[in-house]
Amino acid sequence: MHRILTCLAVAFLALAGCDRPGVAGNSSIPLTVAESAGVDRVGAPVTTGVPFAQGVVAKGSSFALTDAAGKAVPLQTRVLAHWPDGSVKWVLVDFQAENLKASGSATYTLHPGPAAMAAAPPTVSPAMGGPRVITVKQSPDAITIDTGAALFKLNAKKFDLFSSVVVEGKEQLAGPVGGLSITDVAGKTRTSQTDLADGYRLEVVEAGPLRTVVRATGEMQANDKYKLGFTCWYHFYAGRRDARVYFTVRNLDGKTFTATDQRSWQDAARARELAKVEGNVEVKDVSLLLPLSKQAGAAALIGGDPSVGAHELAAGKLYQDSSAGWMWQGGDGKLVDPAIKANAEWMKKNAPAEARDKAFWEFEPSLYAALTNTQSYVGCNFRGYKLYDAAGKELLQADRAAGWVQVGPTTVALRWLWQMYPKAIEVSADGRLRMGLWPHEWSDHSYNHVFVGHVHKTHELLFSFGGPTGAKSGEADSARFNAPLMAVAPKEYYCATGAFNTFLMPENRKDFARYEDWALTAVKEGVNPNVNIARDSSLRIEREKMDYFGVWHFGDTSKRGWRGFGQYMELDIPYCLVANWARTNNRAFFDEAELCVRELMDVPAHGGGYGHQKGESSHYYTSGSLFFYYLTGLDFIRDSIRTSHDDFAKVAPWHMRSFAITMWSNLDMIREFGDEQYVANVRNDLAWFKGDPKRPAQDPATGFRGYGQPNFQEFMLGMGVDSLGQYCTMFPDDQEARDRLVALMMATMRTHELGSLGFKAKADANDKDAGKGWKQNNSCCNANTWAYLFTGDDKFLDFACKLLDESLQPGNKEWPIYRTGTGAGKYWSEFGMRDSQTHMWARWYRMIHGTPKPAAAIADLAATVEGDTVTLTWTAPTGGVAGASSVKFFAKLADKPLANEVKTDEEGKTLANWWMTPIAGELAIQPGAAGGRMSMTLKLPTGAKLKYAAVRSAAQVGPITAISDLSNVVEIK
């Protein structure tokens, strides 16, 4: 099957008009870097993962990069993943865009293998005017990184963030008093300078010429009893004065938060309860400190709301207390977001009289009251942020701070500052900077910060030293930081590589407009012009409506009617977003995937989750996070995946949905880590699946209901079979698994045809899911498609088409709103995206190729028995698909005459179902074997009395073809 799919990838590339990039013999990949922040970039870092189809780039190959003029560009590469045959699957490329204009783009070409030898990278960069190669020196006391533009020194004995930063011979820091500070509830402040626990470690993780990564890991006392752990990832770039830093704080102990509703994070009584749990850590403040050089009396600049601009002050602070989101705007009537303004106008004209004064449908005064209630809830104190002078006098109030501060020639930016409220930026008169990640200003007014068991949270910061000053400079630095550059290949290329666990269909509005609209709603509001923005929703709008902001929440999404019920991990929305980015090249999908993955790999997956997000096997996914790692190379994401999978989720099947999710996750772990423990996990998953073929209609242990039974959870079947299909492509020798897959879908399709499932119009007393058939049915699109791919039988794909088409009909009243956020990201991902990706690709492929022709039949099968073996012989067919000289054969032995489906003969006797007959053999014949005499030997089980044999054939090269009918069933003499 691997070989068949690889051949399909080659054909797909040719059809897509890509000139087959990434295919052996023409393996150069076009890449585009687009500037999206509206600022010029010079020598700007680009770090992106690029996939390859299996067998295209040999293990150990070199790579080179050229620009649009064909000139060599300095390049750093690291292979992130390999295919089973050892060829390169994902490679991380690092280079720098020399002169990229605001909102402009530049094109490059990546050359793997022999082509790389002709493009040796230069040692001098024209834009920067000199050498651009990082050098690293290590000693027992420090690590020093020389980027050619700045000299960074990091302390190996204690964590002080930066010990020294020298630019053009000038020290940028005022003294070694930086690092992490934690203030406990008693008011005692500890710092990483003086209160580190044993075991602090500083190490070079990646020593590249263009990008070098250093990691600091340690623990420090948070109070008299407990510690908090931290990890600081530094990314340094050749020729640059700045560093990108990922800083994680985690609770090392404590009790996992397993409440079933996020509202518990805002419930005051619950907050007090959590603070008292053994191992949970309650603090007043967690901040990063940095002593910067600043002339006495000189003003600092802090990025404010765009409507008011930057704030200038000699000393003082900005404190962001809340999001100022839609719930706040609707509550106090001050609408500033253009989308909520448009939505309010729509409501006035179109909503029922009782709702016309609402800014949006879901606005609830009770939720607004909860956000502002600091007595019964852990509520916010005011809308937006306030600016204070050094004496604590309030200077002004505005909505959303931009998240940067400039002190002298140094700019520091915190990504997503207002989204991850509460936050504080404080500057002293002598230039000392405090970035309040969990600021005491919140605790002073409301409640303390509680780190529950194993919870993680990562903040991303920019430190840019020795640059130009002024608000425009600070704004530009922040804009560049917030929108890192990506190198993007053509969407047709991504779809064809097969590197996303399956083949994807490139965006196709001509043939699949409704499907594309459904996908687009995740990232673009107002896709449907007949529905108001709040209903025809996007993930951004849902965060605004439900105030899904805050340090523990940002990146989450919700289920309609479940205020605060985290759902992005439900059916792997990150994977759906990444897949749709790959198939559309729409950056908005990637940006949303980043928010989801970053949140997912922090709070819930490590056991600090809530609701279905907690690390457990019925809702645990790795695919989206893993692909985000492949696309970014961020090692802390990879580390989080392994930690959460092995230590917290402990994935194991207990019903059909959990079987699917554990299979998906364990297969991902095999792909990335390859450890035998994950192979063993997959075997355990299969043992559960195969264990009892006669499960009762509603098994209390598994929750899996039989076909046609009341409340049959068909979405579980679709998920389970999709994961089984992925398994069969990774382990193509397991014919029994393929046969079970086909048999399951054959039986299910027959049940649909009998009317027991599917397109029901009315609910009945025994079936709460009746009338919702479209939601359940299209989750089986991929399941039926796998059956089509393994058999070539058109009826499976035709039926899958019917399922998906039914779900996307505009006549479905729920379809405009039952999607991202409002309809739960669950349904957007489960029923519209993940479980139809393979199906949509196969359907599109068949539209281009036409209906595949069957392989030729076998006409002279013979069988002989000797002891406990049966030898089958036949002549390899020569007809069928043109050029299909390579054929694969499947054989079965049974105690009854074999038939393709469950049926009876003319005498009413039940025949053996080919797909559920366990004694099987498989023989792959190489090209040139057509017309030759074939033989296959099967061993009989002890005591078996098998009397019948049959062989089928399938073409193994070219378009996937139907397996021929049972051409010859012989009785064993």
Secondary structure by P-SEA (a helix, b strand, c coil): caaaaaaaaaaaaaaacccccccccccbbbbbbbbcccccccbbbbbbbbbbcccccccbbbbbbbcccccccbbbbbbccccccccccbbbbbbbbcccccccbbbbbbbccaaaaacccccccccccccbbbbbbbcccbbbbbcccbbbbbbccccccccccccccccccccccccbbbbcccccccccccccccbbbbbbccccccbbbbbbbbcccccccccccbbbbbbbbccccbbbbbbbbbcccccccccccccccccaaaaaaaaaccccccccccbbbbbbbbcccbbbbbbccccccbbbbccccccccccccaaaaaaacccccaaaaaaaaaaaccccccccccccccccaaaaaaaacccccccccccccccccccccccccccccccccccccbbbbbccccccccbbbbbcccbbbbbccccccccccccccccccbbbbbbbbbbbccccccaaaaaaaaaaaabbbbbcccaaaaaaccccccccccccccccaaaaaaaaccccccccccccccccccaaaaaaaaccccccccccccccccccccccccccaaaaaaaaaaacccaaaaaaaaaaaaaaacccccccccccccccccccccaaaaaaaaacccaaaaaaaaaaaccccccccccaaaaaaaaaaaaaaaaccccaaaaaaaaaaaaaaaccccccccccccccccccccccaaaaaaaaaaaaaaaaaacccaaaaaaaaaaaaaaaaaaaaacccccccccccccccccccccccccaaaaaaaaaaacccaaaaaaaaaaaaaaaccccccccccccccccccccccccccccaaaaaaaaaaaaaccccccccccbbbbbbcccbbbbbbbbbccccccccbbbbbbbbccccccccccccccccccccccccccbbbbbbcccccccbbbbbbbbcccccccbbbbbbbbccccccccccccbbbbcc
